[in-house]
Amino acid sequence: MDLTRHARARMQQRGINALALGALLDYGRVAPAGGGRDIVYFDRQARLALERANAVAAAEAARVCKSYAIVESDGTVITVGHRTRRITR
């Protein structure tokens, strides 16, 4: 997974580890974010898929499901964060 320097800094600042980001990118729902970028986040179906796959520990899963990533069209992760609002589609 390709990360920008900004994304690495935000991961460290926000306590999102590489395992959590990998689970997000593997199981999360993708929606357009504008400017040719996509937002990857967990909705109900993605959460169920994550639970069935046992990709992360149960205690970590709740925290992972509240995170998001903005991804460039070539697959580079631009930034990551914790959702505080609902994502409108």
Rosetta silent file (secondary structure, phi, psi, omega in degrees, C-alpha in Angstrom):
SEQUENCE: MDLTRHARARMQQRGINALALGALLDYGRVAPAGGGRDIVYFDRQARLALERANAVAAAEAARVCKSYAIVESDGTVITVGHRTRRITR
SCORE:     score description
SCORE:     0.000 S_00000001
   1 L     0.000  131.019  178.878    0.000    0.000    0.000 S_00000001
   2 L   -89.914  132.550  179.288    1.341    3.381   -1.010 S_00000001
   3 E  -125.267  140.961  171.408    1.084    6.167    1.550 S_00000001
   4 L   -78.532  165.163  176.941    1.861    9.838    1.237 S_00000001
   5 H   -61.850  -35.763  177.367    3.981   11.484    3.908 S_00000001
   6 H   -62.124  -44.205 -179.527    0.832   13.269    5.041 S_00000001
   7 H   -63.790  -41.326  178.204   -1.015    9.949    5.461 S_00000001
   8 H   -61.568  -42.157  179.712    1.857    8.479    7.520 S_00000001
   9 H   -64.556  -43.308 -179.378    1.836   11.530    9.788 S_00000001
  10 H   -67.598  -35.952  176.116   -1.950   11.371   10.247 S_00000001
  11 H   -60.072  -44.371 -179.845   -1.807    7.642   11.012 S_00000001
  12 H   -67.263  -44.828 -178.354    0.686    8.310   13.773 S_00000001
  13 H   -65.137  -35.045 -174.040   -1.198   11.310   15.139 S_00000001
  14 H  -100.404    2.550  175.170   -4.562    9.568   15.114 S_00000001
  15 L    69.891   33.924  178.033   -3.436    6.160   16.340 S_00000001
  16 L  -104.093  116.058 -177.274   -4.387    4.217   13.217 S_00000001
  17 L   -88.241  172.360 -176.680   -1.968    1.353   12.637 S_00000001
  18 H   -65.118  -34.138  178.299   -1.097   -0.359    9.352 S_00000001
  19 H   -64.238  -43.402  178.648   -3.202   -3.430   10.204 S_00000001
  20 H   -64.944  -41.187  178.510   -6.287   -1.267   10.718 S_00000001
  21 H   -65.870  -40.003  177.400   -5.644    0.605    7.473 S_00000001
  22 H   -61.854  -42.569  177.415   -5.188   -2.666    5.617 S_00000001
  23 H   -63.945  -39.623  178.489   -8.506   -3.968    6.949 S_00000001
  24 H   -62.253  -46.616 -178.517  -10.175   -0.708    5.955 S_00000001
  25 H   -69.333  -31.403 -179.000   -8.823   -0.882    2.416 S_00000001
  26 H   -78.339  -40.233 -170.920   -9.684   -4.587    2.069 S_00000001
  27 H  -112.130  -10.452 -174.769  -13.216   -4.587    3.516 S_00000001
  28 L   -75.029  160.471  176.188  -14.411   -0.970    3.392 S_00000001
  29 E   -85.016  142.398 -179.081  -16.995    0.552    1.077 S_00000001
  30 E  -108.574  132.308  177.120  -15.711    2.926   -1.599 S_00000001
  31 E  -137.604  149.157  178.334  -17.544    6.120   -2.534 S_00000001
  32 E   -64.957  138.582  179.608  -16.479    9.077   -4.679 S_00000001
  33 E  -112.940   -1.622 -179.245  -15.051   11.959   -2.673 S_00000001
  34 E    96.898  152.066  178.271  -14.608   14.441   -5.520 S_00000001
  35 L    67.924   24.202 -179.331  -11.587   15.467   -7.513 S_00000001
  36 L    78.891    9.691  179.822  -11.008   11.922   -8.759 S_00000001
  37 E  -105.475  161.510  178.307  -10.508   10.641   -5.219 S_00000001
  38 E  -122.902  150.787  171.795  -12.430    8.018   -3.271 S_00000001
  39 E  -107.725  134.249  178.602  -13.345    7.735    0.381 S_00000001
  40 E  -113.492  126.627 -176.154  -13.124    4.288    1.948 S_00000001
  41 E  -150.165  172.852  178.149  -15.189    3.701    5.074 S_00000001
  42 L  -102.335  126.442  168.033  -17.165    1.019    6.882 S_00000001
  43 L  -108.456 -172.900 -175.748  -20.902    0.698    6.486 S_00000001
  44 H   -59.903  -44.866 -178.773  -23.040   -2.060    7.990 S_00000001
  45 H   -65.990  -39.072  179.002  -22.277   -4.610    5.253 S_00000001
  46 H   -67.481  -37.141  176.811  -18.541   -3.921    5.403 S_00000001
  47 H   -62.339  -42.715  178.828  -18.584   -4.331    9.191 S_00000001
  48 H   -63.653  -41.033  178.061  -20.265   -7.710    8.837 S_00000001
  49 H   -63.944  -37.982  178.071  -17.686   -8.803    6.256 S_00000001
  50 H   -65.453  -42.475  179.249  -14.888   -7.714    8.607 S_00000001
  51 H   -64.871  -41.954  179.758  -16.410   -9.667   11.503 S_00000001
  52 H   -65.189  -34.952 -177.242  -16.842  -12.809    9.379 S_00000001
  53 H   -80.984  -16.563 -176.016  -13.247  -12.646    8.151 S_00000001
  54 L    52.155   43.635 -177.814  -11.781  -12.070   11.657 S_00000001
  55 L   -71.411  -32.088  177.968   -9.229   -9.733   10.064 S_00000001
  56 L  -132.955  162.888  179.029   -8.693   -7.774   13.305 S_00000001
  57 L   -64.220  153.117 -176.783   -9.324   -8.473   16.981 S_00000001
  58 H   -58.933  -39.917  179.859  -12.833   -7.798   18.287 S_00000001
  59 H   -66.478  -35.049 -179.634  -11.643   -4.954   20.523 S_00000001
  60 H   -78.486  -26.593 -174.752   -9.842   -3.313   17.595 S_00000001
  61 H   -61.577  -40.247 -179.924  -12.764   -3.823   15.184 S_00000001
  62 H   -62.916  -39.136  179.288  -14.971   -1.194   16.835 S_00000001
  63 H   -71.767  -40.819 -179.678  -12.214    1.376   16.537 S_00000001
  64 H   -62.833  -38.562 -175.946  -11.344    0.399   12.962 S_00000001
  65 L   -68.720  -12.723  177.840  -14.961    0.730   11.866 S_00000001
  66 L   -97.187    8.502 -177.675  -14.987    4.405   12.824 S_00000001
  67 E  -104.011  165.839  177.074  -12.078    5.294   10.541 S_00000001
  68 E  -144.054  164.541  175.724  -11.889    6.430    6.919 S_00000001
  69 E  -140.701  142.618  172.824   -9.259    6.903    4.229 S_00000001
  70 E  -103.063  125.840 -172.978   -9.067    9.185    1.219 S_00000001
  71 E  -122.125  133.974  176.596   -7.483    7.357   -1.709 S_00000001
  72 L   -71.697  163.143 -177.654   -6.142    8.766   -4.993 S_00000001
  73 L   -62.362  -23.737  178.730   -7.239    7.169   -8.271 S_00000001
  74 L   -88.383    2.154  177.011   -3.893    5.317   -8.519 S_00000001
  75 L    97.638   -0.776  178.432   -4.428    3.701   -5.085 S_00000001
  76 L   -75.339  129.548  178.203   -2.202    6.018   -3.018 S_00000001
  77 E   -79.205  122.470 -177.184   -3.628    6.771    0.429 S_00000001
  78 E   -88.210  -46.504  179.675   -3.719   10.543    0.885 S_00000001
  79 E  -155.498  162.324  176.887   -5.025   10.797    4.445 S_00000001
  80 E  -136.534  158.007  179.068   -6.768    8.821    7.165 S_00000001
  81 E  -169.340 -177.013  177.446   -8.924    9.804   10.094 S_00000001
  82 E  -106.232  132.790 -179.896  -11.756    8.949   12.457 S_00000001
  83 L   -73.540  132.658  173.598  -15.317    9.623   11.344 S_00000001
  84 L  -117.319  -11.318  179.762  -17.255   12.017   13.544 S_00000001
  85 L  -129.444  162.428  175.222  -20.073   12.581   11.034 S_00000001
  86 L   -71.268  143.497  177.971  -22.179   10.475    8.766 S_00000001
  87 L   -92.277  120.035 -179.481  -20.889   10.043    5.218 S_00000001
  88 L   -86.937  141.368  179.197  -23.501   11.171    2.711 S_00000001
  89 L  -116.271    0.000    0.000  -23.774    9.340   -0.579 S_00000001
